[in-house]
Amino acid sequence: MRALGVTVDVEILEGYYSQDSQRRHLAHKTAYHHHFGLALMAHRMARGVENCLDQPLIDELLRQWIAEGRKNFIVWSGFWLPILEKYRQLTDASLQIDCCRIDAAVSASFRAHEGLARHAAEIWLWNWQEKKTLFEISVDDRPPVGFSDRDTRLVLHGGGWGIGTYRDARTEMANRQKRKTPWALDVVIHDRAEAAPSRTGDQYFMVDPDWRTWQRGIEGHTFPPFARVDSGRDTGAANDHALYELIRSSKAIISKPGGGTLIDSLSSATPVVLLEPCGNAEACNGALWEHLGFGIPFSKWCETGCSESPLQELHENLLRRKRNGPDYPRHYVEGIQHRERACQSPTL
């Protein structure tokens, strides 16, 4: 959007938590990484986070928005909606709010505040009820790498928090390597101890454990420092979407079907080998990817002997897919420009 000439700022909600709430947030992250069942239970019990917020920080943010005359918002988490409702009441202004659905069904954060979405537009990237993709967000402008030009490698991860059954899948793949399957893995780990012992050909990558989602650098919020881990040491970090570079050159992603994974999958035409989802919204994501021929459940893929053939078919489906909607960032910027032109037109 910045490349299209629009001033954009990114706000991370956890940056407005109290320090105690930030500590609890990190403790939950660690607990969910180690206990998937706990993550599933917490997901079912999701509620608003107003009691986690540092109210003076929120008040300062609202004053800043008022001073800047902010009117256009894209909301990726429903937990922002009470804050935007307060801002709307303070300014009595007409706000343009897009609730951007990164899942194929209403996710937990939006379910917690469904009544507050009445002033917002719903933007679905994909929708299980309609059984199709709607908008797209391209990670970059490069064409996908051809399947035959990709490495015989698979990216394996458990999403940003490293949760789910990806470690079980890693064990299964290790057992299959003993039976001469060709695959090597690029594994995203969350503890350096997880890098050993290593299978021949496998590589391990890790986000800097000292990095926090809400940290703001000179350029604002960026992708986290991400590096290969070699014998317990980092080999150098990148702050761009370095994981995507692995994904676009691999033949599949083995992961639970989170929204970010689906964005990477579409943009790179890399199929998803679907692990157990975390909650109903991710379950709908996985069902949609399988329905559209973009993904295959891990158990079904194992039944093929972890064959390359179904992955190639899924890749070709992604290349041939019908694009039902426009590129979302471009669509959004064009909407802003259209409204600005309308405001400048004389009233007859």
C-alpha positions as CSV (number, residue, x, y, z in Angstrom):
1,M,0.0,0.0,0.0
2,R,2.9,2.3,0.7
3,A,4.2,1.5,-2.8
4,L,0.9,2.7,-4.1
5,G,1.3,6.1,-2.4
6,V,-0.7,5.7,0.7
7,T,0.5,6.6,4.2
8,V,0.1,3.5,6.3
9,D,0.8,2.7,10.0
10,V,0.6,-0.7,11.7
11,E,-0.5,-1.1,15.3
12,I,0.0,-4.3,17.3
13,L,-2.7,-4.7,20.0
14,E,-0.3,-6.5,22.5
15,G,1.8,-3.3,22.4
16,Y,-1.0,-1.6,24.4
17,Y,-1.3,-4.4,27.0
18,S,-0.1,-3.7,30.6
19,Q,3.2,-5.1,31.4
20,D,1.6,-7.8,33.6
21,S,-0.7,-8.7,30.7
22,Q,2.3,-8.9,28.3
23,R,4.0,-11.3,30.7
24,R,0.9,-13.5,30.9
25,H,0.6,-13.4,27.1
26,L,4.2,-14.7,26.7
27,A,3.5,-17.4,29.4
28,H,0.4,-18.5,27.4
29,K,2.4,-18.6,24.2
30,T,4.9,-21.0,25.9
31,A,2.2,-23.1,27.4
32,Y,0.3,-23.5,24.2
33,H,3.5,-24.4,22.4
34,H,4.0,-27.3,24.8
35,H,0.4,-28.4,25.2
36,F,-1.8,-28.2,22.1
37,G,-4.9,-29.3,24.0
38,L,-4.5,-26.2,26.2
39,A,-4.4,-24.0,23.1
40,L,-7.6,-25.6,21.8
41,M,-9.4,-25.1,25.1
42,A,-8.3,-21.5,25.3
43,H,-9.4,-20.9,21.7
44,R,-12.9,-22.2,22.6
45,M,-13.1,-19.8,25.6
46,A,-11.8,-16.7,23.8
47,R,-13.2,-13.4,25.1
48,G,-12.4,-9.7,24.9
49,V,-9.1,-8.4,26.1
50,E,-10.2,-5.0,27.4
51,N,-8.9,-6.0,30.9
52,C,-5.5,-6.6,29.5
53,L,-5.1,-3.1,28.1
54,D,-3.0,-0.2,29.6
55,Q,-5.7,2.5,29.4
56,P,-3.3,5.5,29.4
57,L,-1.6,4.0,26.4
58,I,-4.9,3.5,24.6
59,D,-6.0,7.1,25.5
60,E,-2.7,8.4,24.0
61,L,-3.3,6.4,20.9
62,L,-6.8,7.8,20.5
63,R,-5.5,11.4,21.0
64,Q,-2.9,10.7,18.3
65,W,-5.6,9.4,15.9
66,I,-7.8,12.5,16.6
67,A,-4.9,14.9,15.9
68,E,-4.1,13.1,12.6
69,G,-7.7,12.9,11.6
70,R,-7.5,9.1,11.0
71,K,-10.6,7.7,9.3
72,N,-9.5,4.6,7.4
73,F,-8.8,1.3,9.3
74,I,-8.2,-2.3,8.4
75,V,-8.9,-4.6,11.3
76,W,-7.3,-8.0,11.4
77,S,-8.3,-8.8,14.9
78,G,-11.8,-8.3,16.3
79,F,-10.2,-7.3,19.6
80,W,-9.6,-3.8,18.1
81,L,-13.3,-3.2,17.6
82,P,-14.1,-1.8,21.1
83,I,-11.2,0.6,20.8
84,L,-12.5,1.8,17.4
85,E,-16.0,2.1,18.7
86,K,-14.7,4.4,21.5
87,Y,-12.8,6.4,18.8
88,R,-15.9,6.7,16.7
89,Q,-17.8,8.1,19.7
90,L,-15.1,10.6,20.6
91,T,-14.9,12.0,17.1
92,D,-18.5,11.5,15.9
93,A,-16.9,10.9,12.5
94,S,-17.7,8.6,9.7
95,L,-15.0,5.9,9.8
96,Q,-14.1,3.5,7.0
97,I,-13.4,0.2,8.7
98,D,-12.7,-3.1,7.0
99,C,-12.9,-6.2,9.1
100,C,-10.5,-8.4,7.1
101,R,-11.3,-12.1,7.5
102,I,-8.1,-14.0,7.3
103,D,-10.0,-17.2,8.0
104,A,-12.8,-18.9,6.1
105,A,-15.2,-18.6,9.0
106,V,-15.6,-15.9,11.7
107,S,-12.6,-16.2,14.0
108,A,-12.6,-16.1,17.8
109,S,-11.6,-12.4,18.1
110,F,-14.5,-11.3,15.9
111,R,-17.0,-13.6,17.5
112,A,-16.2,-11.9,20.8
113,H,-17.4,-8.6,19.4
114,E,-19.9,-9.4,16.7
115,G,-22.2,-6.6,17.7
116,L,-19.5,-4.0,17.1
117,A,-18.9,-4.9,13.5
118,R,-22.1,-3.3,12.3
119,H,-20.3,-0.1,11.2
120,A,-17.6,-2.0,9.3
121,A,-17.3,-3.7,5.9
122,E,-16.6,-7.4,5.8
123,I,-13.7,-8.4,3.6
124,W,-13.3,-12.1,3.1
125,L,-10.1,-13.4,1.7
126,W,-11.8,-16.8,1.4
127,N,-15.1,-18.1,2.6
128,W,-16.1,-21.7,3.5
129,Q,-19.8,-21.1,3.0
130,E,-19.2,-19.8,-0.5
131,K,-16.5,-22.4,-1.2
132,K,-14.1,-20.0,-2.9
133,T,-11.4,-17.4,-2.5
134,L,-12.6,-13.8,-2.8
135,F,-9.7,-11.3,-2.3
136,E,-6.0,-12.0,-2.6
137,I,-2.9,-10.5,-0.9
138,S,0.3,-11.1,-2.9
139,V,3.4,-11.4,-0.8
140,D,5.4,-10.1,-3.8
141,D,5.1,-9.6,-7.6
142,R,7.3,-12.5,-8.6
143,P,5.7,-15.4,-10.5
144,P,5.6,-18.8,-8.7
145,V,8.6,-21.1,-9.1
146,G,7.8,-24.1,-11.4
147,F,7.3,-27.4,-9.6
148,S,10.2,-29.1,-11.3
149,D,12.5,-26.2,-10.4
150,R,11.8,-26.5,-6.7
151,D,14.0,-28.3,-4.2
152,T,12.9,-31.7,-2.9
153,R,12.2,-30.1,0.4
154,L,9.1,-29.4,2.6
155,V,8.6,-26.5,5.0
156,L,7.3,-27.7,8.4
157,H,6.0,-25.3,11.0
158,G,3.4,-24.7,13.7
159,G,2.4,-21.2,12.9
160,G,3.7,-18.1,14.7
161,W,3.3,-19.7,18.1
162,G,4.6,-23.1,17.2
163,I,1.5,-25.0,18.2
164,G,-0.2,-28.1,17.0
165,T,0.9,-31.5,15.7
166,Y,3.9,-30.4,13.6
167,R,6.4,-32.2,15.8
168,D,4.4,-35.4,15.4
169,A,4.6,-34.9,11.7
170,R,8.3,-34.4,11.9
171,T,8.7,-37.7,13.7
172,E,6.6,-39.4,11.1
173,M,8.7,-38.0,8.3
174,A,11.9,-39.1,10.1
175,N,10.5,-42.6,10.3
176,R,9.7,-42.5,6.6
177,Q,13.2,-41.4,5.7
178,K,14.4,-44.7,7.0
179,R,12.2,-46.2,4.3
180,K,14.1,-44.0,1.7
181,T,11.5,-41.2,1.1
182,P,13.3,-38.4,-0.6
183,W,12.1,-35.4,1.4
184,A,14.2,-33.1,3.5
185,L,12.6,-30.7,5.9
186,D,13.0,-27.0,6.6
187,V,11.6,-26.9,10.2
188,V,10.7,-23.8,12.1
189,I,11.5,-24.4,15.7
190,H,10.8,-22.4,18.9
191,D,13.6,-23.7,21.1
192,R,17.2,-24.3,20.0
193,A,17.2,-27.8,21.6
194,E,14.6,-28.8,19.0
195,A,17.3,-28.6,16.3
196,A,19.0,-31.8,17.5
197,P,19.4,-34.6,16.5
198,S,19.2,-33.7,12.9
199,R,18.2,-35.9,10.0
200,T,20.5,-35.8,7.0
201,G,19.4,-32.8,4.8
202,D,17.1,-31.2,7.3
203,Q,17.6,-27.6,8.3
204,Y,16.2,-25.7,11.3
205,F,15.1,-22.0,11.4
206,M,14.0,-19.9,14.3
207,V,12.7,-16.5,15.1
208,D,14.9,-14.6,17.6
209,P,13.5,-15.7,21.0
210,D,14.1,-12.2,22.4
211,W,11.9,-10.6,19.7
212,R,8.5,-9.4,20.8
213,T,5.5,-9.0,18.4
214,W,4.8,-5.5,19.6
215,Q,8.4,-4.2,19.2
216,R,8.6,-1.1,17.0
217,G,11.8,-0.3,15.2
218,I,13.0,2.7,13.2
219,E,10.8,1.5,10.3
220,G,7.8,0.7,12.5
221,H,6.7,-2.9,12.9
222,T,8.5,-5.4,10.8
223,F,8.8,-9.1,10.2
224,P,10.7,-10.8,13.1
225,P,14.4,-11.6,12.9
226,F,14.5,-15.1,11.3
227,A,17.6,-17.2,11.0
228,R,18.9,-20.7,10.3
229,V,20.0,-22.5,13.5
230,D,23.2,-24.5,13.0
231,S,24.5,-26.6,16.0
232,G,22.6,-24.4,18.4
233,R,23.8,-21.1,16.9
234,D,22.1,-18.6,14.6
235,T,23.7,-18.2,11.2
236,G,22.5,-14.7,10.6
237,A,19.0,-13.1,10.7
238,A,16.7,-11.4,8.2
239,N,13.9,-9.0,8.9
240,D,11.9,-9.5,5.7
241,H,9.5,-12.4,5.2
242,A,12.4,-14.8,5.1
243,L,10.2,-17.9,5.7
244,Y,8.4,-17.1,2.4
245,E,11.7,-17.5,0.5
246,L,11.8,-21.1,1.8
247,I,8.1,-21.7,1.0
248,R,8.3,-20.5,-2.6
249,S,11.2,-22.9,-3.4
250,S,9.7,-25.9,-1.6
251,K,7.2,-28.4,-2.9
252,A,4.8,-28.1,0.0
253,I,4.1,-26.5,3.4
254,I,3.3,-29.0,6.2
255,S,1.3,-26.9,8.7
256,K,-2.0,-26.3,10.4
257,P,-4.2,-24.2,8.1
258,G,-3.7,-20.7,9.7
259,G,-4.6,-17.6,7.6
260,G,-1.0,-16.5,7.1
261,T,-0.1,-19.9,5.8
262,L,-2.9,-19.7,3.2
263,I,-1.7,-16.3,2.1
264,D,1.8,-17.8,1.5
265,S,0.3,-20.8,-0.2
266,L,-1.8,-18.8,-2.7
267,S,1.0,-16.2,-3.5
268,S,3.6,-18.9,-4.1
269,A,1.4,-21.6,-5.5
270,T,2.8,-23.9,-2.8
271,P,0.3,-26.6,-1.6
272,V,-0.5,-27.2,2.1
273,V,-0.2,-30.6,3.7
274,L,-2.8,-30.0,6.3
275,L,-2.2,-30.7,10.0
276,E,-4.8,-30.6,12.8
277,P,-6.4,-27.1,12.9
278,C,-6.6,-24.9,16.0
279,G,-10.3,-24.1,16.3
280,N,-13.3,-24.0,14.0
281,A,-12.0,-21.1,11.8
282,E,-8.8,-23.0,10.9
283,A,-10.9,-26.2,10.4
284,C,-12.9,-24.3,7.8
285,N,-9.6,-23.1,6.2
286,G,-8.4,-26.6,5.9
287,A,-11.7,-27.9,4.5
288,L,-11.7,-25.1,1.9
289,W,-8.2,-25.8,0.8
290,E,-8.9,-29.5,0.4
291,H,-12.2,-28.7,-1.4
292,L,-10.5,-26.3,-3.8
293,G,-7.7,-28.8,-4.5
294,F,-5.0,-26.6,-2.9
295,G,-4.2,-28.9,0.1
296,I,-4.3,-32.5,1.3
297,P,-4.6,-33.8,4.9
298,F,-1.4,-35.2,6.3
299,S,-2.9,-38.6,6.9
300,K,-4.2,-38.8,3.3
301,W,-0.8,-37.8,1.9
302,C,0.9,-40.4,4.0
303,E,-1.4,-43.0,2.5
304,T,0.1,-42.2,-0.9
305,G,3.5,-43.0,0.5
306,C,4.3,-39.3,0.8
307,S,4.3,-39.2,-3.0
308,E,5.4,-36.1,-5.0
309,S,2.6,-36.7,-7.5
310,P,-0.4,-35.3,-5.4
311,L,1.7,-32.3,-4.4
312,Q,2.4,-31.5,-8.1
313,E,-1.3,-31.8,-8.9
314,L,-2.2,-29.4,-6.0
315,H,0.5,-26.9,-7.2
316,E,-1.0,-27.0,-10.7
317,N,-4.5,-26.4,-9.3
318,L,-3.1,-23.3,-7.5
319,L,-1.6,-22.0,-10.8
320,R,-4.9,-22.6,-12.7
321,R,-7.2,-21.2,-10.0
322,K,-9.9,-18.8,-10.9
323,R,-9.2,-15.4,-9.3
324,N,-12.6,-14.4,-8.0
325,G,-11.6,-11.1,-6.5
326,P,-9.0,-8.4,-6.9
327,D,-5.7,-7.8,-5.1
328,Y,-7.0,-6.5,-1.7
329,P,-4.3,-3.8,-1.0
330,R,-4.8,-2.3,-4.5
331,H,-8.5,-2.5,-4.2
332,Y,-8.4,-0.7,-0.8
333,V,-6.1,2.1,-2.1
334,E,-8.3,2.6,-5.1
335,G,-11.3,3.0,-2.8
336,I,-9.5,5.7,-0.7
337,Q,-8.6,7.6,-3.9
338,H,-12.1,7.4,-5.2
339,R,-13.5,8.8,-2.0
340,E,-11.0,11.6,-2.0
341,R,-11.9,12.5,-5.5
342,A,-15.6,12.5,-4.6
343,C,-15.0,14.8,-1.7
344,Q,-13.1,17.3,-3.9
345,S,-15.9,17.4,-6.6
346,P,-18.2,20.4,-6.4
347,T,-21.7,19.9,-5.2
348,L,-24.4,20.7,-7.8
